[in-house]
């Protein structure tokens, strides 16, 4: 009767779109100062964009769930994630692990006797992504975590035989998420750093978003190839100008001629990695000049944008990229400059210049 087609939902809608209460605002302000990491959550984004009573309530729940210390003990937290509203139940509760038919009472008793650290990761997705990728049910999450057990044990620095995990899937309307409980059953207490947390996100995201990742990596490869082609064409054009004694781009042409002289005086392989630091600096300066070209800048920005999307799948951190001439992924451009400088630097050019 509450959900059937034609039912008047406006009563609850008015409550949902209403402004947060004073108590909600006070609690959120207090907890955000104590738990600033919550600002990285989807619920915080929703609350800032649309501060309604409903979004405030969702944020408060997220704050509590992200901070198990707000619960009196580990057993209460475990019971909460296994039985709270919107948990997908796999039996009489929502807790699952590497095995089926988990006995909640036994797990609570086991976890009560753990002396070491108990980690409580939360993996959250946007509703659209969860439905599109099939991660809107507990079975899919269980399959994923089971397939990554050995890698997770290694990241947490726990022997695989002692690695234990349980999880519960909360099928929230806005942001479905998985609560995990991870610990060691033995004396190897485990240890995890901030970089390790990024590794956890990475191995899970690479599976969850594998189709998206394929497309992004393909687009990134195409963007890199376009950029490399553009820069190589510009380098060749400059080299041709030098050979034709056309110095309309005088500064960069002179730099190319100077590099060709330096290369003649270098022994060994004429590749960037084998050059003396002074000659490497000449190559860098030429690439730096070419990188100022508007077309090159646009292509590099396109590549950086795709790389940010890839990083953004499993990290909240802002990624800053080195300029083109310092980016190791484009080292081949430096060898292209060296190759064209060698072609431009035959004896006839230098004789002509001396006569002038």
C-alpha positions, 0 to 999 in steps of 0.5 A: 500500500505504501509503494504501489503505483498511484500512491501519493508520495508527496508527504515524505518527499516534503520531509526529504527535501526539507532543510537539515535540522539544527541537531543534524547541522551541529553533529555534522560540523562537529564530526567533520572537524574530527573526521575530515576524511569523510569529505572525500565521500559521495555522501558529502558531495551530495550534501554540499550540492543539495543540503537536504534533511535526507542528504544530511541523514545519509552523511551522518550515517556515513560518518558513523560507518567510517569511524567504527570507534563511534561504536562501543566495541568491534562486535557491535560494529559487526552486528550493525553492518550485518543487520542494519536497514538496506543490508542485502541479507544472505541468510538471516543477516547480511554478513558473508566471507570466503565461505557461505553460511556465516554464523554471525554469533560465532564471528562476533565471538571470534572478533571479540578475542582478536588482540591485533588491529581490525581494519574496516574498509568501505568500498563505495560506488555511485548507483549508476556505476553499480547497476551498469557494472553489475555490482548492485548485489552481494554475490558479485562483491563476494566473488570479487573479494574471494578472487583477490584474497591472496593479493589483499593478504599480501597488501595487509602483510598478513600470512594468507593462512591467517588472513580473515575477512567478512563483508556486508553489502548495503544497497543504498539508493544513492551510493551502494557500498561494501563494508569489510572487516579484515584481521589476522587470526594469528600473531602476524598483526599486519600493517598497512600504509596510505600507499597500501590503501591505494593498492587495495583501491587499485586492484578492486577498481581494475576489476570493477571498471575493467571494461571502462579501463580498457576504453580509457587505456585505448583512448590514452594510447591513441592520444599519446600516438597523436601527440608523438606524431605531431611533435615528430612532424614539427621536429622534422619540419625544423630539421628540414628548415635547417638543411634548407638554410631557412631560419624563420624559426631562428631561435629553435633552429639555432638550438637544433644546429647547436645540438647537432654540433654537441652530438658530433663531439659526443662519443658512444651511442647517440641516444638520450640515456647515454648523453652527457648531462649538458647535451641532455639539457640541450635536448630538453630545451628544444622539447620545452620550446616545442611543447609551447606550441598550441597544438602540442599543448592541447594534445598533451592536455588531452592525454593528461585528462585521460590519465586523470580519469584512470587514476580517478577510478581508484584514488581521491588524490589530485594528480599533477603531471610533469611538463611534457619535456620531463614526462618519462612516458614521452622519452621517445620524443627526445630521441626523435630530436636527437635523430633529426639533429644528426640529420641536420648537422652535415658538414655543408651546413657548417661550412655555409654558416662559417662563410656567411 
